[in-house]
Amino acid sequence: MNLLDLQRRMAEDVMRPLTSDFRMQSSTSDGNSIRELAESYIKPNDLLSSADRLEIYNRQYWFRVMGAITEDYPGLLAVLGENKFDQLVLAYLKENPSTSFTLRNLGSKLPHWLESHPDFAPRRHDLLVDVARLEWAYVESFDSVSRSPLSEVDISEMTAESQLSLQPHLQFLDLRYPVDKLILAVHREASAPSVASNAVSERRYKKQKRLPTMRRSVIRLAIHRFENDVYYRRIDREAFLLLSALREGATLGVSIETAFRDSTLSATQQAEKIQEYFAHAAGLGWFCLPPDGSSVNS
């Protein structure tokens, strides 16, 4: 066995999924004994067999990637409880293994994946999806770049044909539950998990206080970063439609038309709303120069 073969053999054995009780599997998918495989390239010592030594690496790999998901989705953990959450993460990672040099991207597909996997909590499936969407939006908002905001002069020169760029860290979500309250409660109470070196059962989490009651209601959120902190801001339907249209590249005129197409507000009320939306957005620096640095009206 040359070095490349050894590296591939070790990687495959270390990254092989654990059993449901977080132990190393006894055989490969084609029926080969993992114990015999371990003996073919790992030396035993006075305390551990070849398989025992391999299992340490196998379990620690999985505890690390599971820990990365836990760090990004504490709300899912709080709603599901530790046992169901662990099973969800194992199922997700089996279908979406790590393919990046960084663990940051490991949970990126979980909200979409969860939409088609209602079996973990059928009666609370929509709630879980909303929680996952908001938690990943938090990650994206925290990590995304911030561009120079528009100046007052730039904003004063806007016309109906202007196309406005929005900060990359700004996210919009149309949710079915007020999960912003739930996530904020979890963040206030949560402590970082401690993953022991020899068993998942030795993880300890701070006991979560009673979570806020979640009743179905339409909630539209803007998730944004301000001075290195991420904030959730509830916005109304018209603001959501207007800002979402701008995000998709529509002109200012088309975006305003989209936002108020079915509105029952009077023309005066609409004008007041538009002024309010732009005052808030400009004050928070949500409008920014395009990536190429060109002007708003170029």
C-alpha positions as CSV (number, residue, x, y, z in Angstrom):
1,M,0.0,0.0,0.0
2,N,1.6,3.3,-1.1
3,L,1.1,6.6,0.7
4,L,-1.8,7.7,-1.6
5,D,-3.7,4.4,-1.0
6,L,-3.1,4.7,2.7
7,Q,-4.5,8.2,2.8
8,R,-7.6,7.2,0.8
9,R,-8.1,4.1,3.0
10,M,-7.8,6.2,6.2
11,A,-10.1,8.9,4.9
12,E,-12.8,6.5,3.9
13,D,-12.7,4.6,7.3
14,V,-12.6,7.8,9.4
15,M,-15.5,9.4,7.5
16,R,-17.7,6.3,7.4
17,P,-21.0,7.2,9.2
18,L,-21.5,5.9,12.7
19,T,-24.2,3.6,13.9
20,S,-27.4,5.0,15.5
21,D,-25.7,4.6,18.9
22,F,-22.6,6.5,17.8
23,R,-20.3,3.6,17.4
24,M,-18.0,2.6,14.5
25,Q,-19.7,0.2,12.1
26,S,-18.6,-3.4,12.1
27,S,-18.4,-3.8,8.3
28,T,-18.2,-1.8,5.1
29,S,-21.1,-1.4,2.7
30,D,-19.8,-4.4,0.7
31,G,-19.5,-6.6,3.7
32,N,-15.8,-6.4,4.5
33,S,-14.8,-6.5,8.2
34,I,-13.7,-3.1,9.4
35,R,-11.7,-4.8,12.2
36,E,-9.7,-6.7,9.6
37,L,-9.2,-3.5,7.5
38,A,-7.9,-1.7,10.5
39,E,-5.5,-4.5,11.3
40,S,-4.1,-4.2,7.7
41,Y,-2.7,-0.7,8.3
42,I,-2.9,0.3,12.0
43,K,-0.7,-1.1,14.7
44,P,-2.3,-2.0,18.0
45,N,-0.7,-0.9,21.3
46,D,-0.7,-2.2,24.9
47,L,-4.1,-0.7,25.6
48,L,-6.0,-0.5,22.2
49,S,-6.5,-2.8,19.3
50,S,-6.2,-1.6,15.7
51,A,-10.0,-1.3,15.5
52,D,-10.2,0.6,18.8
53,R,-7.6,3.1,17.6
54,L,-9.5,3.6,14.3
55,E,-12.8,4.0,16.2
56,I,-11.4,6.9,18.1
57,Y,-10.7,8.8,14.9
58,N,-14.0,7.7,13.3
59,R,-16.1,9.0,16.3
60,Q,-14.1,12.2,16.8
61,Y,-14.5,13.1,13.1
62,W,-18.3,12.7,13.4
63,F,-18.5,14.5,16.8
64,R,-16.6,17.4,15.3
65,V,-18.9,17.8,12.2
66,M,-22.0,17.2,14.4
67,G,-20.7,19.9,16.7
68,A,-20.3,22.3,13.8
69,I,-24.0,21.8,12.9
70,T,-25.0,22.3,16.6
71,E,-23.2,25.6,16.7
72,D,-25.1,26.9,13.7
73,Y,-28.5,25.5,14.7
74,P,-29.0,25.9,18.5
75,G,-32.7,26.7,17.9
76,L,-33.3,23.3,16.2
77,L,-31.6,21.6,19.1
78,A,-33.8,23.5,21.6
79,V,-37.1,22.6,19.7
80,L,-36.2,18.9,19.0
81,G,-34.3,18.0,22.0
82,E,-30.8,16.3,22.0
83,N,-31.8,12.8,20.8
84,K,-33.9,13.8,17.9
85,F,-31.5,16.5,16.9
86,D,-28.6,14.1,16.8
87,Q,-30.6,11.7,14.6
88,L,-31.5,14.6,12.3
89,V,-27.9,15.7,12.0
90,L,-26.6,12.2,11.3
91,A,-29.2,11.7,8.6
92,Y,-28.4,15.1,7.0
93,L,-24.7,14.5,7.0
94,K,-25.0,11.1,5.5
95,E,-26.7,12.7,2.5
96,N,-24.7,15.9,2.6
97,P,-21.1,15.1,3.7
98,S,-18.5,17.7,4.1
99,T,-17.0,18.7,0.7
100,S,-15.4,22.0,1.7
101,F,-12.1,22.9,3.3
102,T,-14.1,24.8,5.9
103,L,-16.8,23.6,8.3
104,R,-18.6,27.0,7.8
105,N,-20.5,25.6,4.8
106,L,-21.5,22.3,6.3
107,G,-25.0,23.3,7.4
108,S,-25.8,25.4,4.3
109,K,-28.1,22.8,2.7
110,L,-29.9,21.9,5.9
111,P,-32.9,24.2,5.6
112,H,-33.7,23.0,2.1
113,W,-33.0,19.4,3.0
114,L,-35.3,19.6,6.0
115,E,-38.2,20.8,3.8
116,S,-38.4,17.3,2.3
117,H,-37.8,15.4,5.6
118,P,-40.8,15.9,7.8
119,D,-40.4,12.6,9.7
120,F,-38.3,14.1,12.5
121,A,-41.3,16.1,13.9
122,P,-44.3,15.8,11.5
123,R,-46.6,18.1,13.6
124,R,-43.9,20.8,13.9
125,H,-42.3,20.4,10.5
126,D,-43.1,24.0,9.3
127,L,-41.8,25.4,12.5
128,L,-38.6,23.5,12.2
129,V,-38.1,24.7,8.6
130,D,-38.6,28.3,9.7
131,V,-36.2,27.9,12.5
132,A,-33.6,26.4,10.2
133,R,-34.1,29.1,7.6
134,L,-33.6,31.9,10.2
135,E,-30.6,30.3,11.8
136,W,-28.8,29.9,8.4
137,A,-29.8,33.5,7.5
138,Y,-28.0,34.5,10.7
139,V,-24.8,32.8,9.5
140,E,-25.0,34.3,6.1
141,S,-25.6,37.8,7.5
142,F,-22.8,37.5,10.0
143,D,-20.3,36.3,7.4
144,S,-21.2,38.4,4.3
145,V,-19.3,41.5,3.3
146,S,-20.5,45.0,3.9
147,R,-20.1,47.6,1.2
148,S,-20.0,51.4,1.4
149,P,-23.5,52.8,2.0
150,L,-25.0,55.3,-0.4
151,S,-24.5,58.9,0.5
152,E,-27.4,61.4,0.9
153,V,-26.4,62.9,-2.4
154,D,-26.7,59.4,-4.1
155,I,-30.1,58.9,-2.6
156,S,-31.3,62.4,-3.6
157,E,-30.4,61.7,-7.2
158,M,-32.5,58.5,-7.5
159,T,-35.1,58.3,-10.2
160,A,-37.8,55.7,-11.1
161,E,-35.2,54.0,-13.4
162,S,-32.5,53.7,-10.7
163,Q,-31.4,50.2,-9.7
164,L,-30.4,50.1,-6.0
165,S,-27.9,47.6,-4.6
166,L,-28.6,46.2,-1.1
167,Q,-25.9,45.1,1.4
168,P,-24.9,41.5,0.8
169,H,-25.4,40.8,4.5
170,L,-29.1,41.8,4.3
171,Q,-31.4,38.8,4.2
172,F,-35.2,38.7,3.8
173,L,-37.4,35.8,5.0
174,D,-41.2,35.2,4.7
175,L,-42.0,32.9,7.7
176,R,-45.0,31.0,9.0
177,Y,-44.1,31.3,12.7
178,P,-42.6,34.1,14.9
179,V,-39.4,32.2,15.2
180,D,-37.4,35.4,15.8
181,K,-38.7,35.4,19.3
182,L,-37.7,31.7,19.8
183,I,-34.2,32.2,18.4
184,L,-33.6,35.3,20.5
185,A,-34.7,33.3,23.6
186,V,-32.4,30.5,22.7
187,H,-29.4,32.8,22.2
188,R,-30.0,34.4,25.6
189,E,-30.0,31.1,27.4
190,A,-27.6,28.9,25.3
191,S,-24.1,28.0,26.3
192,A,-21.5,26.4,24.0
193,P,-21.7,22.6,23.9
194,S,-18.8,20.7,25.2
195,V,-18.0,17.6,23.2
196,A,-16.2,14.9,25.2
197,S,-13.4,12.9,23.7
198,N,-15.0,9.5,24.1
199,A,-18.8,9.5,23.8
200,V,-21.6,11.7,22.4
201,S,-23.6,10.8,25.5
202,E,-21.1,12.9,27.5
203,R,-22.1,16.1,25.9
204,R,-23.7,18.6,28.3
205,Y,-26.0,21.5,27.4
206,K,-27.2,24.2,29.6
207,K,-30.8,23.3,30.5
208,Q,-33.1,25.4,28.2
209,K,-35.8,27.4,29.9
210,R,-39.3,27.2,28.5
211,L,-39.4,28.3,24.9
212,P,-41.9,31.0,23.8
213,T,-45.2,29.6,22.5
214,M,-45.2,29.4,18.8
215,R,-48.6,30.1,17.1
216,R,-48.8,30.2,13.3
217,S,-48.7,33.7,11.9
218,V,-47.1,35.4,8.9
219,I,-43.9,37.1,9.9
220,R,-41.6,38.9,7.4
221,L,-38.1,39.6,8.6
222,A,-35.1,41.6,7.5
223,I,-31.9,40.1,8.9
224,H,-28.9,42.4,8.8
225,R,-25.6,43.1,10.4
226,F,-24.8,46.4,12.3
227,E,-21.5,47.0,14.0
228,N,-20.6,43.3,13.9
229,D,-23.9,42.2,15.5
230,V,-26.8,40.5,13.6
231,Y,-30.3,41.9,14.2
232,Y,-33.8,40.7,13.2
233,R,-36.2,43.5,12.1
234,R,-39.9,42.8,11.4
235,I,-41.1,44.5,8.3
236,D,-44.6,44.8,6.7
237,R,-45.7,43.2,3.5
238,E,-45.2,46.2,1.3
239,A,-41.6,46.8,2.6
240,F,-40.8,43.1,2.1
241,L,-42.1,43.2,-1.5
242,L,-40.3,46.5,-2.3
243,L,-36.9,45.4,-0.9
244,S,-37.1,41.9,-2.3
245,A,-37.8,43.4,-5.8
246,L,-34.8,45.7,-5.4
247,R,-32.7,42.7,-4.4
248,E,-33.8,40.9,-7.6
249,G,-32.6,43.9,-9.7
250,A,-35.9,45.6,-10.4
251,T,-35.8,49.4,-10.9
252,L,-37.0,51.6,-8.1
253,G,-40.2,52.4,-10.0
254,V,-41.0,48.8,-10.7
255,S,-40.2,47.8,-7.1
256,I,-42.6,50.4,-5.7
257,E,-45.3,49.3,-8.1
258,T,-44.8,45.7,-7.1
259,A,-45.0,46.5,-3.4
260,F,-48.3,48.5,-3.6
261,R,-50.1,46.7,-6.5
262,D,-52.7,45.2,-4.3
263,S,-52.6,47.7,-1.5
264,T,-55.7,49.3,0.0
265,L,-53.7,52.3,1.2
266,S,-54.5,55.7,-0.2
267,A,-51.9,57.5,-2.4
268,T,-51.0,59.7,0.6
269,Q,-50.6,56.7,2.9
270,Q,-48.4,54.9,0.3
271,A,-46.2,58.0,0.0
272,E,-45.8,58.1,3.7
273,K,-44.9,54.4,3.8
274,I,-42.3,54.8,1.1
275,Q,-40.7,57.6,2.9
276,E,-40.7,55.6,6.1
277,Y,-39.1,52.5,4.4
278,F,-36.4,54.5,2.7
279,A,-35.6,56.5,5.9
280,H,-35.1,53.3,7.9
281,A,-33.2,51.5,5.2
282,A,-30.9,54.5,4.5
283,G,-30.4,55.0,8.3
284,L,-29.2,51.5,8.7
285,G,-27.0,51.7,5.6
286,W,-28.9,49.0,3.6
287,F,-28.5,50.8,0.3
288,C,-24.9,50.5,-1.1
289,L,-22.9,51.1,-4.2
290,P,-22.9,48.3,-6.8
291,P,-19.9,45.8,-6.6
292,D,-18.2,47.6,-9.5
293,G,-18.4,51.0,-7.6
294,S,-20.5,52.7,-10.3
295,S,-23.1,55.3,-9.3
296,V,-26.7,54.6,-8.7
297,N,-27.9,56.1,-12.0
298,S,-25.1,55.0,-14.3
